[in-house]
Amino acid sequence: MDKKEQTKKLIVMSILAGKIMLQNGAETYRVEDTIVRLCEARGIKYVHSFVTPTGIFLSVEHNNELFSYIKRVKSIKIDLEKIALVNDFSRKFVNSNMTVQEGMDYLNEITNKKTFSKYLRYIFGGFAAAFFSLLFGGNLLDFVSSYFAGFIVLTALDKLSKYNVTFFVKNVIGSIIITIIAIIFSHIFIKTNIDKIIIGSIMPLVPGVAITNAIRDSISGDFLAGVSRGIEAIIIALGIAFGVGITLKTYILFFGGI
């Protein structure tokens, strides 16, 4: 394989590493740094990487030839294990004689790595909601109610994701479901606190990682990514607030109180 083709393969491999990181919730400055390090590790001196929350742009000059690559990244979820695996791969690639093809195979394994089953996510997502209700001062009945609310809403949102629903609408629907369940349980169990149930149950929907990444990107000087992630977090929060508010208001209008 000639040097030109080898450079192209290196670029594709570096972009794939960046894509995996970005899709799984990594900060943009970390993605840029990883891509640059991978390219420089194989003798490319002029590497310019620009990453936004929805795309990767890479420009490389090698042997008096210019190479450019753009990759659109559409879906972003949170999987810190895959980010850690790519970080580990990056260190191995930089500090060893691993070939580009071996690197591609390694990254494809990371891409295809199975995560926890959806039922485990539902079960432990429910526990997360339940323990948050205790954290905010709820009682044992609030704990049980929040568990079922969290379990049901995570199951419903997972089914809903198959229909390409926007994240704003998804969070509105999720918070509506949570509020309805909280109202039902508040009537079944007299000693429940509807506010504790709702607060605990919406916590799995709160965009904590998006807020953290927005702050970290801004601190590192990447204000474009910081602002865009910050706006995303605000829209999600507004969706949650809208869903809870409209459901409670509708119930009060028709039934006169909680």
Backbone torsions as a table, in degrees:
resi	resn	phi	psi	omega
1	MET	NA	130.3	-178.9
2	ASP	-74.8	170.3	-174.3
3	LYS	-64.8	-33.1	-179.3
4	LYS	-64.5	-46.9	179.5
5	GLU	-65.8	-36.7	178.4
6	GLN	-64.0	-39.3	177.9
7	THR	-64.9	-41.6	178.2
8	LYS	-61.2	-42.6	179.6
9	LYS	-65.4	-37.5	177.9
10	LEU	-63.6	-40.6	178.5
11	ILE	-63.6	-45.8	179.6
12	VAL	-61.3	-41.8	179.2
13	MET	-63.8	-43.2	-179.7
14	SER	-64.9	-40.8	177.4
15	ILE	-63.2	-40.7	179.1
16	LEU	-62.6	-42.0	177.4
17	ALA	-60.8	-44.4	178.8
18	GLY	-65.2	-39.0	-179.8
19	LYS	-63.0	-44.4	179.5
20	ILE	-59.6	-44.3	-179.3
21	MET	-64.5	-46.4	-176.9
22	LEU	-66.3	-40.4	-179.2
23	GLN	-65.7	-22.8	-175.1
24	ASN	-107.3	15.0	169.4
25	GLY	101.2	14.9	179.6
26	ALA	-76.0	155.2	176.2
27	GLU	-70.0	150.5	-176.6
28	THR	-65.4	-37.1	-179.1
29	TYR	-66.6	-31.5	177.6
30	ARG	-69.3	-39.5	178.0
31	VAL	-63.9	-46.2	178.5
32	GLU	-58.6	-45.4	-178.3
33	ASP	-63.3	-40.7	179.8
34	THR	-64.2	-45.3	-179.8
35	ILE	-61.4	-45.5	-179.6
36	VAL	-62.9	-43.8	-178.8
37	ARG	-63.6	-40.3	179.7
38	LEU	-63.8	-42.7	179.9
39	CYS	-69.2	-44.3	-178.6
40	GLU	-67.0	-25.0	-179.8
41	ALA	-65.8	-19.4	179.6
42	ARG	-113.2	29.7	168.7
43	GLY	88.2	7.4	177.5
44	ILE	-87.0	117.6	-173.2
45	LYS	-88.0	-34.1	-174.7
46	TYR	-106.7	95.1	-177.7
47	VAL	-125.9	127.0	178.6
48	HIS	-128.2	116.3	-178.8
49	SER	-116.9	133.5	178.0
50	PHE	-131.4	120.2	-174.9
51	VAL	-122.6	133.8	171.6
52	THR	-116.9	169.8	179.0
53	PRO	-61.3	-14.7	-178.2
54	THR	-122.0	7.6	-178.7
55	GLY	-168.1	157.8	178.6
56	ILE	-124.5	129.8	179.0
57	PHE	-122.2	128.6	-177.8
58	LEU	-134.4	129.7	176.5
59	SER	-125.5	129.2	-175.9
60	VAL	-131.7	134.3	173.6
61	GLU	-115.6	121.1	-176.5
62	HIS	-147.5	129.3	-178.5
63	ASN	53.5	44.2	178.0
64	ASN	63.3	21.2	175.9
65	GLU	-121.5	143.8	-178.2
66	LEU	-107.3	129.5	179.0
67	PHE	-121.7	134.7	178.2
68	SER	-129.7	146.4	-178.6
69	TYR	-146.9	136.0	177.7
70	ILE	-125.8	132.5	179.0
71	LYS	-129.2	121.4	177.5
72	ARG	-83.8	131.2	179.1
73	VAL	-117.2	115.2	-172.9
74	LYS	-96.7	-53.7	-174.2
75	SER	-99.5	134.4	178.0
76	ILE	-126.0	126.5	174.8
77	LYS	-127.3	-178.3	-179.0
78	ILE	-111.6	113.9	175.1
79	ASP	-145.8	88.4	-174.9
80	LEU	-67.1	-23.6	178.9
81	GLU	-63.9	-42.8	-179.8
82	LYS	-67.6	-34.6	175.5
83	ILE	-62.8	-43.6	179.1
84	ALA	-63.8	-38.2	179.6
85	LEU	-66.4	-39.7	177.5
86	VAL	-68.1	-39.0	175.4
87	ASN	-59.4	-42.6	178.5
88	ASP	-64.8	-42.1	177.0
89	PHE	-61.0	-42.6	-179.4
90	SER	-58.5	-43.6	179.0
91	ARG	-64.8	-42.0	179.4
92	LYS	-64.2	-42.7	-177.8
93	PHE	-65.6	-41.0	-178.5
94	VAL	-69.9	-36.9	-172.7
95	ASN	-100.5	13.6	179.7
96	SER	-141.0	-177.5	178.5
97	ASN	-100.6	29.4	178.5
98	MET	-57.9	133.0	179.7
99	THR	-77.8	164.8	179.5
100	VAL	-64.5	-39.2	179.5
101	GLN	-64.6	-41.0	175.9
102	GLU	-62.6	-37.9	177.1
103	GLY	-63.5	-42.4	178.0
104	MET	-62.0	-43.3	179.2
105	ASP	-62.4	-41.4	179.8
106	TYR	-62.0	-45.2	-179.1
107	LEU	-68.2	-36.0	177.2
108	ASN	-65.1	-34.9	175.7
109	GLU	-63.7	-41.1	178.0
110	ILE	-64.1	-43.1	-179.9
111	THR	-59.4	-42.3	-175.8
112	ASN	-88.6	1.8	-179.0
113	LYS	-63.5	130.6	-178.6
114	LYS	-74.9	139.0	176.4
115	THR	-96.3	-173.1	178.1
116	PHE	-63.7	148.3	179.7
117	SER	-64.5	155.6	-176.7
118	LYS	-63.3	-31.8	-179.1
119	TYR	-69.6	-35.7	174.8
120	LEU	-64.3	-39.2	178.5
121	ARG	-64.2	-40.4	178.7
122	TYR	-64.0	-46.7	-176.2
123	ILE	-62.8	-51.0	-175.9
124	PHE	-78.6	-23.7	170.9
125	GLY	-64.9	-37.7	175.4
126	GLY	-63.8	-41.5	177.3
127	PHE	-64.6	-37.0	177.8
128	ALA	-59.9	-46.3	178.2
129	ALA	-62.2	-41.9	-177.6
130	ALA	-63.9	-44.8	-179.2
131	PHE	-70.6	-29.3	174.6
132	PHE	-65.3	-36.4	178.5
133	SER	-63.6	-37.3	175.3
134	LEU	-66.7	-40.3	-179.4
135	LEU	-59.9	-33.8	-179.3
136	PHE	-91.2	13.7	173.3
137	GLY	98.3	15.2	179.9
138	GLY	-77.3	167.2	177.4
139	ASN	-102.6	-172.3	-176.1
140	LEU	-63.9	-37.7	177.9
141	LEU	-66.9	-36.2	174.9
142	ASP	-64.3	-38.1	178.0
143	PHE	-58.9	-50.3	-179.4
144	VAL	-63.9	-44.7	-179.3
145	SER	-62.6	-43.2	-179.9
146	SER	-66.2	-34.6	177.9
147	TYR	-61.0	-49.8	-179.2
148	PHE	-65.1	-38.7	178.5
149	ALA	-63.4	-45.5	179.3
150	GLY	-63.8	-44.0	179.5
151	PHE	-60.4	-48.2	-176.8
152	ILE	-66.4	-43.4	-176.2
153	VAL	-69.2	-37.2	178.1
154	LEU	-67.1	-37.8	176.3
155	THR	-64.1	-45.5	-178.7
156	ALA	-64.4	-42.9	-178.7
157	LEU	-68.5	-32.4	176.8
158	ASP	-66.1	-40.9	176.4
159	LYS	-66.2	-37.6	-177.5
160	LEU	-68.2	-29.8	-177.3
161	SER	-64.6	-17.5	178.8
162	LYS	-71.0	-16.0	-175.5
163	TYR	-103.4	17.0	177.0
164	ASN	53.6	41.8	177.8
165	VAL	-76.5	139.7	-179.7
166	THR	-64.5	154.6	-175.9
167	PHE	-64.9	-28.3	177.5
168	PHE	-66.7	-50.1	-179.8
169	VAL	-62.7	-39.5	179.9
170	LYS	-60.2	-42.6	-179.5
171	ASN	-73.3	-32.4	174.5
172	VAL	-62.6	-48.8	-179.9
173	ILE	-62.1	-43.3	179.8
174	GLY	-60.3	-44.0	-179.2
175	SER	-71.0	-30.9	174.9
176	ILE	-64.5	-45.0	178.8
177	ILE	-60.3	-45.2	-179.9
178	ILE	-59.8	-45.1	-177.5
179	THR	-66.4	-40.4	177.7
180	ILE	-62.3	-44.3	179.0
181	ILE	-63.6	-40.9	179.1
182	ALA	-62.2	-41.0	178.6
183	ILE	-64.2	-43.4	179.8
184	ILE	-60.9	-47.6	-178.7
185	PHE	-67.5	-30.4	178.8
186	SER	-68.1	-22.6	176.4
187	HIS	-89.7	-30.2	178.2
188	ILE	-72.3	-46.9	179.8
189	PHE	-110.2	114.6	-174.3
190	ILE	-64.9	-34.0	-173.3
191	LYS	-88.1	14.3	177.3
192	THR	-82.9	156.2	176.8
193	ASN	-112.2	109.2	-174.3
194	ILE	-61.2	-34.1	-179.9
195	ASP	-67.2	-38.8	179.8
196	LYS	-68.1	-37.6	178.8
197	ILE	-64.5	-46.8	-178.6
198	ILE	-64.8	-47.3	-177.9
199	ILE	-61.3	-45.5	179.7
200	GLY	-64.2	-41.1	-174.7
201	SER	-72.8	-29.1	-179.4
202	ILE	-81.6	-11.4	-176.8
203	MET	-59.0	-38.5	175.7
204	PRO	-63.0	-17.5	178.9
205	LEU	-90.3	-18.5	-175.6
206	VAL	-64.6	131.7	-174.9
207	PRO	-79.4	63.7	-177.1
208	GLY	-63.6	-43.2	-179.0
209	VAL	-67.9	-39.0	178.7
210	ALA	-62.3	-41.1	178.4
211	ILE	-65.1	-45.3	179.9
212	THR	-61.3	-46.0	179.8
213	ASN	-65.0	-35.8	177.7
214	ALA	-61.7	-43.0	179.4
215	ILE	-67.0	-45.2	-177.4
216	ARG	-66.8	-40.2	176.9
217	ASP	-63.9	-40.8	179.4
218	SER	-66.1	-41.8	178.7
219	ILE	-62.6	-36.5	-179.5
220	SER	-78.2	-1.5	176.6
221	GLY	97.7	-1.8	179.7
222	ASP	-91.8	81.8	-173.8
223	PHE	-73.0	-29.0	178.6
224	LEU	-61.4	-50.8	179.0
225	ALA	-66.4	-40.0	-179.4
226	GLY	-61.3	-45.6	-179.6
227	VAL	-67.4	-42.5	-177.8
228	SER	-65.9	-41.1	177.2
229	ARG	-68.4	-36.4	177.9
230	GLY	-63.7	-42.2	177.8
231	ILE	-64.6	-39.9	176.8
232	GLU	-58.4	-45.6	179.9
233	ALA	-63.2	-40.4	179.5
234	ILE	-64.8	-42.3	179.8
235	ILE	-63.6	-41.4	177.5
236	ILE	-62.3	-45.2	179.4
237	ALA	-61.8	-40.6	177.7
238	LEU	-64.3	-39.1	177.7
239	GLY	-61.9	-43.7	178.1
240	ILE	-63.1	-47.2	-179.5
241	ALA	-62.5	-41.0	-180.0
242	PHE	-63.3	-45.7	-178.8
243	GLY	-61.8	-45.4	178.9
244	VAL	-65.5	-47.2	-176.4
245	GLY	-63.2	-46.1	-176.9
246	ILE	-67.4	-34.2	179.1
247	THR	-69.8	-46.4	178.9
248	LEU	-63.5	-41.6	-179.7
249	LYS	-64.1	-42.1	178.9
250	THR	-63.3	-43.2	179.9
251	TYR	-63.7	-42.8	179.7
252	ILE	-64.0	-39.9	180.0
253	LEU	-63.6	-39.2	-175.9
254	PHE	-88.0	-31.4	-173.7
255	PHE	-117.7	-4.1	171.3
256	GLY	82.5	4.6	178.2
257	GLY	159.7	171.0	-179.9
258	ILE	-95.5	NA	NA
